[in-house]
């Protein structure tokens, strides 16, 4: 039994893409806000993620020490923009569907190697994995594009008063999570394309008893 190298590459790229998708979801640096008022935000920088917003402050801390304060987005707050709540749902979906894609690919590769399932069934699992990869990549793409658009237009966020954050920064830039998400999109879409490109990834000889 010979397994297509294209599908092995799809599995490798899908694995890395899924890991990067998960990493971007847990990273707070989606948007980097530069603020003028450093009374509370001592460093002048706040990091806006999809689950929380954080900043460094020296208030109530001994001289020479600093502390990172974070406010989690809990429940639905109408002051938080839609793209943040949409990103939460989309990335959770991407993580789940990406995992399904990996599971389908592993199943297909294992059965192709052991030759315990007909090649048409194996091909269907490769195709299923490809669809899952592409769907996950599109979910991440929407999330990254929407947040990047907000950064480029310096859009405001009406944070609750207890967040001690201005509604609009002096300027803002894309944080580390956005390039991580872009790479995840590329890898997931490539993985899906590779998985869908070969209809019959295995060749089998007739089994005689």
Residue pairs with C-beta under 8 A, 6 or more apart in sequence:
1 112
1 113
1 114
1 115
1 202
1 203
1 204
2 202
2 203
3 109
3 112
3 113
3 201
3 202
4 198
4 201
4 202
6 194
6 197
6 198
6 201
7 105
7 108
7 109
7 126
7 194
7 195
7 198
7 201
8 109
9 191
9 194
10 105
10 126
10 129
10 130
10 133
10 190
10 191
10 192
10 194
10 195
11 102
11 105
11 106
11 109
11 191
13 187
13 188
13 190
13 191
13 194
14 98
14 101
14 102
14 105
14 129
14 133
14 187
14 188
14 191
14 192
14 195
15 102
16 187
17 98
17 133
17 136
17 137
17 183
17 184
17 185
17 186
17 187
17 188
17 190
17 191
18 95
18 98
18 99
18 101
18 102
18 136
18 184
18 188
20 180
20 181
20 183
20 184
20 187
21 91
21 94
21 95
21 98
21 136
21 140
21 181
21 184
21 188
22 95
23 180
24 91
24 140
24 177
24 178
24 180
24 181
24 184
25 50
25 91
25 92
25 95
26 51
27 49
27 175
27 176
27 177
27 180
28 47
28 48
28 49
28 51
28 52
28 53
28 54
28 70
28 175
28 177
29 47
29 49
29 175
29 176
29 177
30 47
30 48
30 49
30 50
30 87
30 147
30 174
30 175
30 177
30 178
31 47
31 48
31 49
31 147
31 150
31 151
31 172
31 173
31 174
31 175
32 45
32 46
32 47
32 48
32 172
32 173
32 174
32 175
33 45
33 46
33 47
33 48
33 165
33 169
33 172
34 44
34 45
34 169
34 170
34 171
34 172
34 173
35 41
35 44
35 45
35 46
35 165
35 166
35 169
35 170
36 44
36 170
37 166
38 44
40 55
40 57
40 59
40 164
41 55
41 56
41 57
41 164
41 165
42 56
42 57
42 58
42 59
42 66
43 55
43 56
43 66
45 55
45 56
46 53
46 54
46 55
46 165
46 169
47 53
47 54
47 55
47 175
48 157
48 175
49 175
49 177
50 73
50 84
50 87
50 88
50 91
50 143
50 147
51 72
51 73
51 88
52 70
52 71
52 72
52 73
53 70
53 71
53 73
53 159
53 163
53 165
54 68
54 69
54 70
54 71
55 68
55 69
55 165
56 66
56 67
56 68
56 69
57 66
57 67
57 68
57 69
58 65
58 66
58 67
61 67
71 159
71 162
71 163
73 80
73 84
73 85
73 88
76 85
77 160
79 157
79 158
79 159
79 160
80 157
80 159
81 150
81 155
81 157
83 143
83 146
83 147
83 150
84 147
86 142
86 143
86 146
87 143
87 146
87 147
90 139
90 140
90 142
90 143
91 139
91 140
91 143
93 136
93 139
94 135
94 136
94 137
94 139
94 140
94 143
94 188
95 136
97 132
97 135
97 136
97 139
98 132
98 133
98 136
98 188
100 129
100 132
101 128
101 129
101 130
101 131
101 132
101 133
101 136
101 191
101 192
101 195
102 129
103 129
104 125
104 126
104 128
104 129
104 132
105 125
105 126
105 129
105 195
107 125
108 122
108 123
108 125
108 126
108 129
108 201
111 117
111 121
111 122
111 125
112 119
112 122
112 201
112 202
115 202
115 204
119 200
119 201
119 202
119 203
119 204
120 200
122 201
122 202
123 198
123 199
123 200
123 201
123 202
126 195
126 196
126 198
126 201
127 195
127 196
129 192
129 195
130 191
130 192
130 193
130 194
130 195
130 196
131 192
131 196
132 192
133 188
133 189
133 191
133 192
133 195
134 188
134 189
134 192
134 193
134 196
136 188
137 184
137 185
137 186
137 187
137 188
137 189
137 191
137 192
138 189
140 181
140 184
140 185
140 188
141 185
141 189
143 181
144 178
144 181
144 182
144 185
147 174
147 178
148 174
148 178
151 172
151 173
151 174
151 178
154 168
154 169
154 171
154 172
156 167
156 168
157 165
157 167
157 168
158 167
159 165
159 166
159 167
